[in-house]
């Protein structure tokens, strides 16, 4: 199965925007990575903060400089028993609330659209890892406009019963830098997942564009215990 080197994809793209990786470690443990980048002062004024064992939030690094919290302050990561949610916006809570009731990942995402930040109309990207009987399945979605036409919402879903060891799936918001920013196209990119959690985290962080990277969250899940070991890296400490 053909894979790209995640580090190469990141090094060759100065502005992938926000990105999600779902994958399986070489030892067979599910992993998540989520990073954010920024061009404006408001977007760059952020850090990741773990508020409890089940939640990670974005937060203003300098609250006095925060101009508009909409679209940039949210909980990217939430955990329910057997469910690990990661997204690039407040649709995390849409999925989380659906799972607490009778809903599921897909039906929750169907209620949302791309972000109202024209002319970019940034895609909403989401992922979920589900544990059952010690095994993991993976779901991803992207909600985007049709080539910048905000009258058409395109919702794409990708479901994987399992993944091979050392294999990951990468979705990001933008194809690269531009004005307006070009939305991601196609299926999740197939990437490698190698090294222990610390090494993997460091490789991702060092591969992101130095000027534009803001924060990175990673975790490795123990499918038997339903627990996650987490890492957070912030440009502004």
MDAnalysis code that builds the backbone (N, CA, C; Angstrom):
import MDAnalysis as mda
import numpy as np

u = mda.Universe.empty(711, n_residues=237, atom_resindex=np.repeat(np.arange(237), 3), trajectory=True)
u.add_TopologyAttr("name", ["N", "CA", "C"] * 237)
u.add_TopologyAttr("resid", np.arange(1, 238))
u.add_TopologyAttr("resname", ["UNK", "UNK", "UNK", "UNK", "UNK", "UNK", "UNK", "UNK", "UNK", "UNK", "UNK", "UNK", "UNK", "UNK", "UNK", "UNK", "UNK", "UNK", "UNK", "UNK", "UNK", "UNK", "UNK", "UNK", "UNK", "UNK", "UNK", "UNK", "UNK", "UNK", "UNK", "UNK", "UNK", "UNK", "UNK", "UNK", "UNK", "UNK", "UNK", "UNK", "UNK", "UNK", "UNK", "UNK", "UNK", "UNK", "UNK", "UNK", "UNK", "UNK", "UNK", "UNK", "UNK", "UNK", "UNK", "UNK", "UNK", "UNK", "UNK", "UNK", "UNK", "UNK", "UNK", "UNK", "UNK", "UNK", "UNK", "UNK", "UNK", "UNK", "UNK", "UNK", "UNK", "UNK", "UNK", "UNK", "UNK", "UNK", "UNK", "UNK", "UNK", "UNK", "UNK", "UNK", "UNK", "UNK", "UNK", "UNK", "UNK", "UNK", "UNK", "UNK", "UNK", "UNK", "UNK", "UNK", "UNK", "UNK", "UNK", "UNK", "UNK", "UNK", "UNK", "UNK", "UNK", "UNK", "UNK", "UNK", "UNK", "UNK", "UNK", "UNK", "UNK", "UNK", "UNK", "UNK", "UNK", "UNK", "UNK", "UNK", "UNK", "UNK", "UNK", "UNK", "UNK", "UNK", "UNK", "UNK", "UNK", "UNK", "UNK", "UNK", "UNK", "UNK", "UNK", "UNK", "UNK", "UNK", "UNK", "UNK", "UNK", "UNK", "UNK", "UNK", "UNK", "UNK", "UNK", "UNK", "UNK", "UNK", "UNK", "UNK", "UNK", "UNK", "UNK", "UNK", "UNK", "UNK", "UNK", "UNK", "UNK", "UNK", "UNK", "UNK", "UNK", "UNK", "UNK", "UNK", "UNK", "UNK", "UNK", "UNK", "UNK", "UNK", "UNK", "UNK", "UNK", "UNK", "UNK", "UNK", "UNK", "UNK", "UNK", "UNK", "UNK", "UNK", "UNK", "UNK", "UNK", "UNK", "UNK", "UNK", "UNK", "UNK", "UNK", "UNK", "UNK", "UNK", "UNK", "UNK", "UNK", "UNK", "UNK", "UNK", "UNK", "UNK", "UNK", "UNK", "UNK", "UNK", "UNK", "UNK", "UNK", "UNK", "UNK", "UNK", "UNK", "UNK", "UNK", "UNK", "UNK", "UNK", "UNK", "UNK", "UNK", "UNK", "UNK", "UNK", "UNK", "UNK", "UNK", "UNK", "UNK", "UNK", "UNK", "UNK", "UNK"])
u.atoms.positions = np.array([
    [0.847, -1.193, 0.000],
    [0.000, 0.000, 0.000],
    [0.887, 1.248, 0.000],
    [0.721, 2.093, -1.007],
    [1.589, 3.250, -1.166],
    [1.341, 4.283, -0.077],
    [2.417, 4.780, 0.517],
    [2.338, 5.820, 1.538],
    [3.288, 6.957, 1.183],
    [2.908, 8.160, 1.587],
    [3.807, 9.304, 1.522],
    [4.481, 9.474, 2.880],
    [5.638, 10.096, 2.877],
    [6.239, 10.483, 4.147],
    [5.521, 11.735, 4.636],
    [4.924, 11.664, 5.811],
    [4.219, 12.812, 6.362],
    [5.135, 14.019, 6.447],
    [6.369, 13.795, 6.844],
    [7.313, 14.914, 6.966],
    [7.536, 15.601, 5.623],
    [7.574, 14.840, 4.524],
    [7.760, 15.445, 3.202],
    [6.553, 16.284, 2.806],
    [5.343, 15.758, 3.059],
    [4.138, 16.519, 2.729],
    [4.103, 17.845, 3.479],
    [4.520, 17.824, 4.737],
    [4.501, 19.048, 5.543],
    [5.601, 20.022, 5.124],
    [6.784, 19.509, 4.870],
    [7.895, 20.377, 4.490],
    [7.666, 21.049, 3.139],
    [6.903, 20.381, 2.278],
    [6.670, 20.900, 0.929],
    [5.402, 21.737, 0.821],
    [4.778, 22.034, 1.947],
    [3.559, 22.840, 1.955],
    [3.682, 23.879, 3.057],
    [3.916, 25.128, 2.664],
    [4.117, 26.189, 3.660],
    [2.860, 26.488, 4.455],
    [1.696, 26.149, 3.893],
    [0.465, 26.487, 4.611],
    [-0.638, 25.459, 4.370],
    [-0.540, 24.269, 4.998],
    [-1.658, 23.319, 4.938],
    [-2.822, 23.726, 5.832],
    [-2.629, 24.774, 6.654],
    [-3.699, 25.281, 7.520],
    [-3.811, 24.495, 8.800],
    [-4.945, 23.827, 8.981],
    [-5.136, 22.920, 10.112],
    [-5.162, 21.488, 9.573],
    [-4.565, 20.557, 10.314],
    [-4.456, 19.206, 9.807],
    [-4.734, 18.148, 10.851],
    [-5.319, 17.040, 10.399],
    [-5.615, 15.888, 11.248],
    [-4.943, 14.656, 10.667],
    [-4.276, 13.898, 11.525],
    [-3.773, 12.581, 11.156],
    [-4.393, 11.555, 12.095],
    [-5.011, 10.542, 11.521],
    [-5.426, 9.357, 12.264],
    [-4.590, 8.196, 11.756],
    [-4.089, 7.376, 12.659],
    [-3.252, 6.279, 12.196],
    [-3.032, 5.215, 13.234],
    [-2.173, 4.270, 12.860],
    [-1.834, 3.150, 13.725],
    [-0.318, 3.100, 13.873],
    [0.136, 3.054, 15.100],
    [1.574, 2.990, 15.342],
    [2.136, 1.665, 14.837],
    [3.444, 1.581, 14.799],
    [4.089, 0.337, 14.376],
    [3.803, -0.803, 15.349],
    [3.420, -0.444, 16.568],
    [3.077, -1.441, 17.581],
    [1.582, -1.744, 17.615],
    [0.805, -1.132, 16.713],
    [-0.621, -1.428, 16.638],
    [-1.496, -0.628, 17.574],
    [-1.046, 0.563, 17.976],
    [-1.861, 1.429, 18.822],
    [-2.364, 2.625, 18.008],
    [-3.660, 2.950, 18.100],
    [-4.208, 4.085, 17.363],
    [-3.562, 5.401, 17.808],
    [-3.366, 6.295, 16.829],
    [-2.791, 7.608, 17.120],
    [-3.600, 8.721, 16.468],
    [-3.496, 9.890, 17.084],
    [-4.094, 11.118, 16.557],
    [-3.040, 12.209, 16.571],
    [-3.035, 13.020, 15.515],
    [-2.274, 14.274, 15.524],
    [-3.179, 15.372, 14.991],
    [-3.085, 16.549, 15.590],
    [-3.824, 17.714, 15.118],
    [-2.940, 18.943, 15.271],
    [-2.790, 19.710, 14.190],
    [-1.993, 20.930, 14.262],
    [-2.790, 22.110, 13.713],
    [-2.416, 23.289, 14.194],
    [-2.997, 24.529, 13.664],
    [-1.863, 25.448, 13.217],
    [-2.177, 26.231, 12.182],
    [-1.249, 27.232, 11.680],
    [-2.007, 28.554, 11.594],
    [-1.284, 29.650, 11.397],
    [-1.940, 30.946, 11.333],
    [-1.134, 31.961, 10.548],
    [-1.853, 32.868, 9.874],
    [-1.193, 33.960, 9.150],
    [-1.470, 35.303, 9.815],
    [-2.663, 35.477, 10.376],
    [-3.011, 36.743, 11.015],
    [-2.572, 36.746, 12.473],
    [-2.475, 37.934, 13.051],
    [-2.108, 38.058, 14.462],
    [-3.130, 37.354, 15.345],
    [-4.423, 37.464, 14.983],
    [-5.469, 36.850, 15.785],
    [-5.366, 35.322, 15.753],
    [-5.074, 34.763, 14.584],
    [-4.946, 33.309, 14.465],
    [-3.712, 32.796, 15.185],
    [-2.651, 33.581, 15.163],
    [-1.400, 33.140, 15.780],
    [-1.403, 33.281, 17.302],
    [-2.346, 34.010, 17.831],
    [-2.405, 34.270, 19.269],
    [-3.128, 33.137, 19.991],
    [-2.586, 31.897, 19.853],
    [-3.276, 30.744, 20.435],
    [-2.289, 29.717, 20.980],
    [-2.780, 28.941, 21.937],
    [-2.062, 27.778, 22.459],
    [-3.072, 26.664, 22.661],
    [-2.576, 25.432, 22.722],
    [-3.396, 24.291, 23.110],
    [-3.253, 24.074, 24.607],
    [-4.364, 23.760, 25.261],
    [-4.375, 23.508, 26.700],
    [-5.239, 22.282, 26.975],
    [-4.689, 21.316, 27.702],
    [-5.480, 20.180, 28.137],
    [-6.241, 20.552, 29.392],
    [-7.565, 20.633, 29.288],
    [-8.360, 21.079, 30.440],
    [-8.652, 19.940, 31.410],
    [-8.745, 18.701, 30.890],
    [-8.917, 17.521, 31.738],
    [-8.499, 16.307, 30.915],
    [-8.714, 15.119, 31.444],
    [-8.286, 13.901, 30.756],
    [-9.011, 13.687, 29.436],
    [-10.185, 14.290, 29.291],
    [-11.019, 14.007, 28.123],
    [-11.151, 15.158, 27.145],
    [-10.491, 16.279, 27.395],
    [-10.704, 17.471, 26.570],
    [-9.406, 18.236, 26.361],
    [-9.234, 18.758, 25.133],
    [-8.164, 19.709, 24.833],
    [-8.803, 20.919, 24.155],
    [-8.394, 22.120, 24.581],
    [-8.981, 23.363, 24.083],
    [-7.920, 24.228, 23.424],
    [-8.376, 25.117, 22.513],
    [-7.540, 26.238, 22.111],
    [-7.806, 27.379, 23.087],
    [-6.804, 28.199, 23.289],
    [-6.911, 29.298, 24.246],
    [-6.062, 30.463, 23.744],
    [-6.468, 31.684, 24.052],
    [-5.675, 32.850, 23.665],
    [-4.365, 32.857, 24.453],
    [-3.259, 33.021, 23.753],
    [-1.973, 33.149, 24.429],
    [-1.919, 34.472, 25.191],
    [-2.355, 35.544, 24.538],
    [-2.437, 36.864, 25.167],
    [-3.881, 37.334, 25.031],
    [-4.699, 37.176, 26.077],
    [-6.113, 37.541, 25.975],
    [-6.340, 38.999, 25.574],
    [-5.414, 39.881, 25.902],
    [-5.592, 41.294, 25.572],
    [-5.530, 41.550, 24.070],
    [-4.962, 40.607, 23.312],
    [-4.828, 40.777, 21.859],
    [-5.906, 40.027, 21.079],
    [-6.775, 39.311, 21.780],
    [-7.814, 38.547, 21.103],
    [-8.869, 39.485, 20.532],
    [-9.071, 39.427, 19.207],
    [-10.025, 40.304, 18.543],
    [-11.359, 39.614, 18.287],
    [-11.310, 38.373, 17.814],
    [-12.534, 37.660, 17.469],
    [-12.337, 36.180, 17.789],
    [-12.988, 35.683, 18.845],
    [-12.783, 34.283, 19.240],
    [-13.529, 33.275, 18.364],
    [-14.489, 33.732, 17.565],
    [-15.245, 32.798, 16.735],
    [-14.316, 32.127, 15.733],
    [-14.487, 30.855, 15.554],
    [-13.735, 30.006, 14.620],
    [-12.331, 29.654, 15.090],
    [-11.818, 30.314, 16.135],
    [-10.457, 29.980, 16.565],
    [-10.383, 29.477, 18.008],
    [-11.418, 29.691, 18.815],
    [-11.452, 29.152, 20.178],
    [-12.508, 28.049, 20.226],
    [-12.056, 26.831, 20.498],
    [-12.948, 25.670, 20.479],
    [-12.214, 24.493, 21.130],
    [-12.893, 23.373, 21.249],
    [-12.287, 22.144, 21.774],
    [-12.003, 21.213, 20.597],
    [-10.763, 21.099, 20.141],
    [-10.479, 20.200, 19.027],
    [-10.644, 18.723, 19.401],
    [-10.384, 18.388, 20.663],
    [-10.336, 16.983, 21.079],
    [-11.287, 16.728, 22.247],
    [-12.088, 15.672, 22.094],
    [-12.908, 15.205, 23.205],
    [-12.927, 13.680, 23.187],
    [-13.093, 13.114, 24.392],
    [-13.098, 11.660, 24.551],
    [-14.327, 11.242, 25.330],
    [-15.023, 10.268, 24.775],
    [-16.087, 9.555, 25.468],
    [-15.665, 8.088, 25.540],
    [-16.268, 7.273, 26.400],
    [-15.878, 5.862, 26.438],
    [-15.905, 5.210, 25.055],
    [-14.734, 4.765, 24.612],
    [-14.624, 4.095, 23.330],
    [-14.658, 4.989, 22.113],
    [-14.693, 6.321, 22.310],
    [-14.789, 7.265, 21.193],
    [-13.775, 8.400, 21.385],
    [-12.985, 8.660, 20.361],
    [-12.007, 9.743, 20.383],
    [-12.295, 10.659, 19.199],
    [-12.639, 11.919, 19.500],
    [-13.065, 12.879, 18.481],
    [-11.980, 13.936, 18.312],
    [-11.669, 14.278, 17.056],
    [-10.731, 15.359, 16.777],
    [-11.262, 16.147, 15.574],
    [-11.358, 17.476, 15.699],
    [-11.831, 18.299, 14.586],
    [-11.115, 19.649, 14.600],
    [-11.376, 20.435, 13.554],
    [-10.762, 21.762, 13.467],
    [-11.727, 22.882, 13.823],
    [-12.781, 22.564, 14.589],
    [-13.727, 23.612, 14.950],
    [-14.732, 23.153, 15.987],
    [-15.775, 23.956, 16.167],
    [-16.746, 23.622, 17.206],
    [-17.658, 22.466, 16.818],
    [-17.434, 21.878, 15.631],
    [-18.171, 20.654, 15.306],
    [-17.747, 19.497, 16.196],
    [-16.624, 19.633, 16.906],
    [-16.274, 18.641, 17.928],
    [-17.446, 18.457, 18.886],
    [-18.005, 19.567, 19.329],
    [-19.110, 19.489, 20.288],
    [-20.380, 18.967, 19.638],
    [-20.578, 19.254, 18.339],
    [-21.728, 18.696, 17.632],
    [-21.652, 17.175, 17.633],
    [-20.479, 16.634, 17.337],
    [-20.286, 15.177, 17.318],
    [-20.402, 14.609, 18.732],
    [-19.750, 15.274, 19.677],
    [-19.735, 14.837, 21.073],
    [-21.149, 14.750, 21.634],
    [-21.948, 15.783, 21.382],
    [-23.325, 15.780, 21.876],
    [-24.165, 14.704, 21.196],
    [-23.908, 14.465, 19.898],
    [-24.643, 13.413, 19.193],
    [-24.324, 12.041, 19.776],
    [-23.051, 11.804, 20.082],
    [-22.642, 10.504, 20.612],
    [-23.187, 10.266, 22.016],
    [-23.418, 11.331, 22.757],
    [-23.996, 11.184, 24.094],
    [-25.472, 10.805, 24.035],
    [-26.073, 11.025, 22.858],
    [-27.459, 10.626, 22.658],
    [-27.531, 9.410, 21.755],
    [-28.395, 9.495, 20.756],
    [-28.578, 8.370, 19.834],
    [-27.911, 8.609, 18.485],
    [-27.136, 9.684, 18.361],
    [-26.539, 10.025, 17.082],
    [-25.204, 9.361, 16.847],
    [-24.606, 9.687, 15.700],
    [-23.299, 9.147, 15.358],
    [-22.494, 10.205, 14.603],
    [-21.272, 9.841, 14.263],
    [-20.335, 10.766, 13.620],
    [-20.915, 11.340, 12.331],
    [-21.395, 10.488, 11.469],
    [-21.854, 10.931, 10.161],
    [-23.068, 11.849, 10.261],
    [-24.078, 11.430, 11.023],
    [-25.284, 12.252, 11.113],
    [-24.990, 13.595, 11.768],
    [-24.048, 13.624, 12.711],
    [-23.668, 14.893, 13.332],
    [-23.017, 15.816, 12.311],
    [-22.091, 15.287, 11.526],
    [-21.414, 16.099, 10.515],
    [-22.378, 16.587, 9.433],
    [-23.429, 15.820, 9.174],
    [-24.398, 16.218, 8.153],
    [-25.169, 17.470, 8.540],
    [-25.125, 17.835, 9.815],
    [-25.836, 19.046, 10.250],
    [-24.989, 20.301, 10.107],
    [-23.714, 20.158, 9.709],
    [-22.797, 21.288, 9.660],
    [-22.351, 21.580, 8.221],
    [-21.755, 22.759, 8.044],
    [-21.212, 23.158, 6.750],
    [-19.789, 23.677, 6.952],
    [-19.178, 24.133, 5.868],
    [-17.871, 24.775, 5.938],
    [-17.947, 26.050, 6.776],
    [-16.789, 26.611, 7.120],
    [-16.760, 27.791, 7.972],
    [-17.179, 29.036, 7.189],
    [-17.877, 29.974, 7.848],
    [-18.371, 31.183, 7.175],
    [-17.312, 32.284, 7.121],
    [-16.171, 31.968, 6.525],
    [-15.060, 32.926, 6.503],
    [-14.661, 33.277, 5.067],
    [-15.661, 33.610, 4.246],
    [-15.380, 33.947, 2.851],
    [-14.300, 35.009, 2.743],
    [-13.497, 34.981, 1.668],
    [-13.649, 34.131, 0.477],
    [-13.002, 32.747, 0.605],
    [-12.406, 32.430, 1.781],
    [-11.735, 31.134, 1.908],
    [-12.712, 29.985, 2.079],
    [-13.811, 30.223, 2.852],
    [-14.778, 29.165, 3.171],
    [-14.032, 27.903, 3.600],
    [-13.278, 28.066, 4.683],
    [-12.409, 26.994, 5.177],
    [-13.192, 25.704, 5.427],
    [-12.693, 24.579, 4.923],
    [-13.363, 23.298, 5.186],
    [-13.351, 22.957, 6.674],
    [-14.386, 22.265, 7.092],
    [-14.394, 21.652, 8.422],
    [-13.927, 20.206, 8.249],
    [-12.849, 19.852, 8.941],
    [-12.331, 18.497, 8.883],
    [-12.511, 17.846, 10.251],
    [-12.885, 16.578, 10.244],
    [-13.189, 15.880, 11.486],
    [-12.725, 14.435, 11.399],
    [-12.414, 13.862, 12.566],
    [-12.040, 12.463, 12.629],
    [-12.528, 11.833, 13.916],
    [-12.731, 10.534, 13.861],
    [-13.141, 9.799, 15.053],
    [-12.524, 8.405, 15.030],
    [-12.011, 7.996, 16.179],
    [-11.549, 6.626, 16.378],
    [-12.517, 5.947, 17.330],
    [-13.009, 4.790, 16.946],
    [-13.950, 4.026, 17.759],
    [-13.305, 2.713, 18.185],
    [-13.360, 2.422, 19.465],
    [-12.810, 1.179, 20.000],
    [-13.935, 0.186, 20.259],
    [-13.688, -1.073, 19.876],
    [-14.646, -2.138, 20.162],
    [-13.894, -3.457, 20.221],
    [-14.045, -4.142, 21.334],
    [-13.388, -5.434, 21.537],
    [-11.879, -5.346, 21.335],
    [-11.294, -4.248, 21.797],
    [-9.855, -4.074, 21.722],
    [-9.329, -3.692, 20.353],
    [-10.225, -3.410, 19.398],
    [-9.817, -3.028, 18.054],
    [-10.315, -1.620, 17.745],
    [-9.671, -0.971, 16.766],
    [-10.011, 0.409, 16.435],
    [-10.492, 0.520, 14.993],
    [-11.553, 1.304, 14.788],
    [-11.992, 1.697, 13.450],
    [-11.875, 3.215, 13.342],
    [-11.861, 3.724, 12.106],
    [-11.526, 5.119, 11.862],
    [-12.539, 5.746, 10.903],
    [-12.941, 6.982, 11.216],
    [-13.818, 7.751, 10.340],
    [-13.252, 9.156, 10.176],
    [-13.393, 9.709, 8.971],
    [-12.978, 11.079, 8.714],
    [-14.015, 11.745, 7.818],
    [-14.097, 13.063, 7.909],
    [-14.997, 13.802, 7.021],
    [-14.396, 15.155, 6.697],
    [-14.819, 15.687, 5.559],
    [-14.476, 17.059, 5.190],
    [-15.738, 17.701, 4.622],
    [-16.055, 18.884, 5.128],
    [-17.208, 19.668, 4.688],
    [-16.668, 20.924, 4.021],
    [-16.943, 21.101, 2.747],
    [-16.325, 22.198, 2.008],
    [-17.290, 22.779, 0.985],
    [-16.950, 23.960, 0.494],
    [-17.722, 24.559, -0.587],
    [-17.327, 23.909, -1.910],
    [-18.137, 24.111, -2.915],
    [-17.831, 23.581, -4.243],
    [-16.987, 24.601, -4.993],
    [-15.666, 24.403, -4.922],
    [-14.716, 25.278, -5.620],
    [-14.960, 26.751, -5.294],
    [-15.221, 27.030, -4.018],
    [-15.396, 28.405, -3.566],
    [-16.801, 28.950, -3.708],
    [-17.716, 28.148, -4.205],
    [-19.114, 28.562, -4.327],
    [-19.815, 28.263, -3.016],
    [-20.110, 29.307, -2.233],
    [-20.676, 29.078, -0.905],
    [-22.158, 28.721, -0.939],
    [-22.750, 28.603, -2.121],
    [-24.138, 28.156, -2.213],
    [-24.237, 26.638, -2.267],
    [-23.082, 25.957, -2.378],
    [-23.069, 24.499, -2.483],
    [-22.169, 23.932, -1.399],
    [-22.722, 23.085, -0.537],
    [-21.943, 22.439, 0.514],
    [-21.674, 20.990, 0.115],
    [-20.400, 20.606, 0.097],
    [-19.995, 19.253, -0.270],
    [-19.532, 18.534, 0.997],
    [-20.160, 17.404, 1.298],
    [-19.790, 16.617, 2.473],
    [-19.235, 15.273, 2.017],
    [-17.997, 14.985, 2.398],
    [-17.364, 13.719, 2.033],
    [-16.994, 12.956, 3.298],
    [-17.218, 11.645, 3.276],
    [-16.942, 10.791, 4.438],
    [-16.051, 9.627, 4.017],
    [-15.168, 9.236, 4.928],
    [-14.224, 8.153, 4.669],
    [-14.211, 7.247, 5.900],
    [-14.494, 5.971, 5.697],
    [-14.603, 5.013, 6.795],
    [-13.630, 3.870, 6.579],
    [-12.890, 3.535, 7.635],
    [-11.887, 2.478, 7.571],
    [-12.118, 1.514, 8.738],
    [-12.397, 0.250, 8.425],
    [-12.649, -0.737, 9.476],
    [-11.443, -0.898, 10.392],
    [-10.253, -0.772, 9.808],
    [-9.006, -0.826, 10.564],
    [-7.921, -0.204, 9.697],
    [-6.723, -0.103, 10.218],
    [-5.576, 0.379, 9.448],
    [-4.375, -0.507, 9.735],
    [-3.480, -0.681, 8.766],
    [-2.261, -1.444, 9.024],
    [-1.355, -0.712, 10.008],
    [-0.496, -1.450, 10.668],
    [0.484, -0.835, 11.559],
    [1.428, 0.061, 10.746],
    [1.733, 1.227, 11.319],
    [2.628, 2.159, 10.658],
    [1.990, 2.978, 9.553],
    [0.647, 2.985, 9.504],
    [-0.089, 3.617, 8.396],
    [-1.032, 4.673, 8.944],
    [-1.114, 5.825, 8.247],
    [-1.980, 6.902, 8.701],
    [-2.732, 7.571, 7.573],
    [-3.720, 8.396, 7.956],
    [-4.568, 9.148, 7.041],
    [-4.479, 10.619, 7.407],
    [-4.255, 11.472, 6.426],
    [-3.971, 12.887, 6.656],
    [-4.957, 13.749, 5.874],
    [-5.745, 14.542, 6.603],
    [-6.628, 15.556, 6.022],
    [-6.177, 16.918, 6.493],
    [-6.143, 17.892, 5.597],
    [-5.838, 19.261, 6.007],
    [-6.739, 20.232, 5.256],
    [-6.811, 21.446, 5.740],
    [-7.817, 22.375, 5.217],
    [-7.453, 22.964, 3.868],
    [-6.157, 23.214, 3.620],
    [-5.765, 23.905, 2.398],
    [-4.740, 23.114, 1.594],
    [-4.826, 23.256, 0.273],
    [-3.817, 22.652, -0.601],
    [-2.461, 23.332, -0.426],
    [-2.496, 24.601, -0.060],
    [-1.281, 25.385, 0.135],
    [-1.657, 26.828, 0.363],
    [-0.672, 27.707, 0.336],
    [-0.921, 29.126, 0.554],
    [-1.596, 29.735, -0.673],
    [-2.226, 30.880, -0.482],
    [-2.893, 31.552, -1.582],
    [-3.888, 32.565, -1.074],
    [-4.500, 33.286, -1.987],
    [-5.488, 34.295, -1.616],
    [-6.548, 34.374, -2.719],
    [-7.715, 33.744, -2.540],
    [-8.114, 33.000, -1.346],
    [-7.358, 31.677, -1.225],
    [-7.429, 31.093, -0.029],
    [-6.745, 29.842, 0.229],
    [-7.457, 28.690, -0.485],
    [-6.735, 27.877, -1.255],
    [-7.369, 26.764, -1.971],
    [-7.681, 25.595, -1.046],
    [-8.922, 25.128, -1.054],
    [-9.351, 24.044, -0.173],
    [-8.697, 22.714, -0.555],
    [-8.543, 21.864, 0.454],
    [-8.035, 20.509, 0.241],
    [-8.899, 19.785, -0.784],
    [-8.276, 18.919, -1.569],
    [-8.995, 18.147, -2.579],
    [-8.666, 16.664, -2.456],
    [-9.652, 15.823, -2.736],
    [-9.424, 14.390, -2.807],
    [-9.643, 13.653, -1.496],
    [-9.158, 12.407, -1.471],
    [-9.257, 11.560, -0.291],
    [-8.151, 11.882, 0.693],
    [-8.282, 11.420, 1.953],
    [-7.180, 11.607, 2.904],
    [-5.876, 11.042, 2.337],
    [-4.807, 11.777, 2.530],
    [-3.505, 11.333, 2.037],
    [-2.987, 10.200, 2.916],
    [-2.423, 9.175, 2.282],
    [-1.873, 8.038, 2.998],
    [-0.463, 8.379, 3.442],
    [-0.182, 8.238, 4.729],
    [1.115, 8.652, 5.268],
    [1.672, 7.589, 6.209],
    [2.948, 7.715, 6.498],
    [3.599, 6.818, 7.447],
    [3.335, 7.266, 8.878],
    [3.340, 6.326, 9.797],
    [3.273, 6.606, 11.240],
    [4.389, 5.780, 11.869],
    [5.505, 6.436, 12.172],
    [6.691, 5.705, 12.630],
    [7.296, 6.354, 13.867],
    [8.056, 5.560, 14.609],
    [8.707, 6.050, 15.813],
    [7.768, 6.022, 17.002],
    [8.344, 6.214, 18.199],
    [7.493, 6.289, 19.378],
    [6.755, 7.617, 19.392],
    [5.872, 7.813, 20.360],
    [5.017, 8.999, 20.360],
    [5.829, 10.285, 20.422],
    [6.873, 10.314, 21.230],
    [7.689, 11.523, 21.331],
    [8.410, 11.820, 20.021],
    [8.969, 10.792, 19.390],
    [9.688, 10.989, 18.133],
    [8.735, 11.430, 17.028],
    [7.552, 10.811, 16.984],
    [6.543, 11.169, 15.975],
    [6.102, 12.618, 16.150],
    [5.855, 13.002, 17.383],
    [5.456, 14.378, 17.678],
    [6.529, 15.360, 17.242],
    [7.770, 15.079, 17.566],
    [8.877, 15.968, 17.217],
    [9.047, 16.068, 15.706],
    [8.923, 14.954, 14.993],
    [9.070, 14.982, 13.534],
    [7.997, 15.849, 12.892],
    [6.758, 15.725, 13.366],
    [5.680, 16.549, 12.815],
    [5.949, 18.021, 13.099],
    [6.280, 18.334, 14.335],
    [6.492, 19.729, 14.729],
    [7.631, 20.370, 13.930],
    [8.724, 19.655, 13.782],
    [9.868, 20.208, 13.066],
    [9.617, 20.328, 11.569],
    [8.648, 19.574, 11.037],
    [8.363, 19.611, 9.605],
    [7.396, 20.721, 9.219],
    [6.657, 21.254, 10.187],
    [5.727, 22.348, 9.912],
    [6.488, 23.650, 9.674],
    [5.947, 24.488, 8.802],
    [6.582, 25.756, 8.477],
    [6.843, 26.591, 9.730],
    [8.076, 27.024, 9.901],
    [8.502, 27.704, 11.116],
    [7.710, 28.978, 11.375],
    [7.399, 29.734, 10.330],
    [6.695, 31.010, 10.499],
    [5.213, 30.828, 10.807],
    [4.606, 29.796, 10.235],
    [3.152, 29.670, 10.304],
    [2.625, 28.700, 11.361],
    [3.472, 27.784, 11.848],
    [2.972, 26.799, 12.818],
    [2.665, 27.463, 14.157],
    [1.632, 26.952, 14.823],
    [1.183, 27.527, 16.098],
    [1.191, 26.476, 17.214],
    [0.469, 25.381, 17.016],
    [0.343, 24.370, 18.076],
    [0.151, 22.987, 17.466],
    [0.545, 21.969, 18.253],
    [0.411, 20.576, 17.844],
    [-0.043, 19.740, 19.030],
    [-1.009, 18.868, 18.768],
    [-1.500, 17.894, 19.753],
    [-1.336, 16.509, 19.168],
    [-0.809, 15.579, 19.960],
    [-0.751, 14.177, 19.549],
    [-1.195, 13.300, 20.707],
    [-1.643, 12.116, 20.368],
    [-1.936, 11.145, 21.422],
    [-1.840, 9.738, 20.860],
    [-1.568, 8.795, 21.747],
    [-1.537, 7.379, 21.412],
    [-2.503, 6.659, 22.346],
    [-3.367, 5.844, 21.774],
    [-4.467, 5.230, 22.509],
    [-4.143, 3.776, 22.843],
    [-4.429, 3.414, 24.075],
    [-4.358, 2.011, 24.481],
    [-5.749, 1.420, 24.274],
    [-5.948, 0.584, 23.237],
    [-7.294, 0.104, 22.935],
    [-7.863, -0.858, 23.966],
    [-7.013, -1.448, 24.772],
    [-7.502, -2.357, 25.810],
    [-8.007, -1.589, 27.023],
    [-7.284, -0.515, 27.383],
    [-7.637, 0.263, 28.572],
    [-8.538, 1.456, 28.257],
    [-8.664, 1.813, 26.964],
    [-9.435, 2.997, 26.560],
    [-8.894, 4.257, 27.222],
    [-7.579, 4.406, 27.171],
    [-6.909, 5.595, 27.688],
    [-5.967, 6.123, 26.626],
    [-5.575, 7.391, 26.756],
    [-4.700, 8.015, 25.767],
    [-3.534, 8.720, 26.454],
    [-2.350, 8.513, 25.902],
    [-1.159, 9.248, 26.318],
    [-1.010, 10.431, 25.377],
    [-0.906, 11.645, 25.910],
    [-1.004, 12.860, 25.100],
    [0.269, 13.705, 25.143],
    [0.454, 14.479, 24.067],
    [1.533, 15.457, 23.987],
    [0.975, 16.757, 23.418],
    [1.439, 17.884, 23.925],
    [1.073, 19.213, 23.401],
    [2.358, 20.006, 23.205],
    [2.472, 20.630, 22.015],
    [3.594, 21.519, 21.710],
    [3.017, 22.852, 21.257],
    [3.428, 23.948, 21.897],
    [2.980, 25.289, 21.535],
    [4.173, 26.139, 21.143],
    [3.998, 26.907, 20.080],
    [5.054, 27.836, 19.674],
    [5.243, 28.910, 20.733],
    [4.120, 29.361, 21.306],
    [4.166, 30.389, 22.335],
    [3.874, 29.731, 23.682],
    [4.867, 29.601, 24.511],
    [4.712, 28.933, 25.794],
    [4.358, 29.950, 26.883],
])
